[in-house]
Amino acid sequence: MKIGIFDSGIGGMSVLHEAYHRLPNEKYIFYADTEHVPYGLKTPEQITGYAINIAEFLIDQGAEAIVVACNTATSVAIKELRRRFDIPILGMEPAVKPAVEVTDKKRIMVIATPVTIREDKLKDLLHRVDEEHRVDLLAMPRLVEFAEREEFDSEDVHKYIEEQFSAFDKDKYCALVLGCTHFNYFKPEYRRYFGEDTLLIDGNYGTIHHLADVLGLNMSSDQDKEIYFEDYHNMLCQCNTDFYFSGKKVEDPKTLEHICRLHNRLELVRKN
């Protein structure tokens, strides 16, 4: 089966990487809308227009199901995508429910883009699952910019994270929910700030598990096998994926090596 996965940029690569672990035998089309990243600073109308165009493109390329690997695009456009297209379309949402279910009475921090925090979809989710009002929200849009530059552990990144979290008492928090797929690359930085006892929770596993259920696919029994790529040739041989950046197929070695490094980074931080 051919599965389309798209994001505003390279954040959705973290969902694709999870798919490599859980559904390694499927074929994938990954689309990064690098011409319009970041979505978190665009209008809902712009984001919906981008998402419709991308979905049409993926279907033209043979996608039989689509994962909107972007919390921002999901919050704005998922209803319209499902109305227009007659294939399974799955979205992302911050993993607030699992965070509430597996933690004690301490507080939970959700970090996301400004659009995700502002839209009704997250508000409705909190209304349903955060009965004790334990969740705080924090927009961290610059992490998207850092990720797109492949800047994951620089002094600027460290300073930005420290500054953003400084308004909160970190000792009150038991979990940090990553409400943007770009944010997965920075898990060591969150761990450095919050310590080993704070849970880091993203929606990637839940999304791929749901995808498998919807499509009737069997999840791999060897999910903890490490997936590192020696180079982009090795990556292309193993991953059964066509990569597109804003509609243009990625074939040049420099960009393919960039994608290879991103996957290796995601494997490095996967168990944080």
Secondary structure, 3 states (H helix, E strand, C coil): CEEEEEECCCCCHHHHHHHHHHCCCCEEEEEECCCCCCHHHCCHHHHHHHHHHHHHHHHHCCCCEEEECCHHHHHHHHHHHHHHCCCCEECCCCCHHHHHHHCCCCEEEEEECHHHHHCHHHHHHHHHHCCCCCEEEEECCHHHHHHHCCCCCCHHHHHHHHHHHCCCCHHHEEEEEECCHHHHHHHHHHHHHHCCCCEEECCHHHHHHHHHHHHCCCCCCCCCCCCCCCCHHHHHHHHCEEEEECCEECCCHHHHHHHHHHHHHHHHHCCC
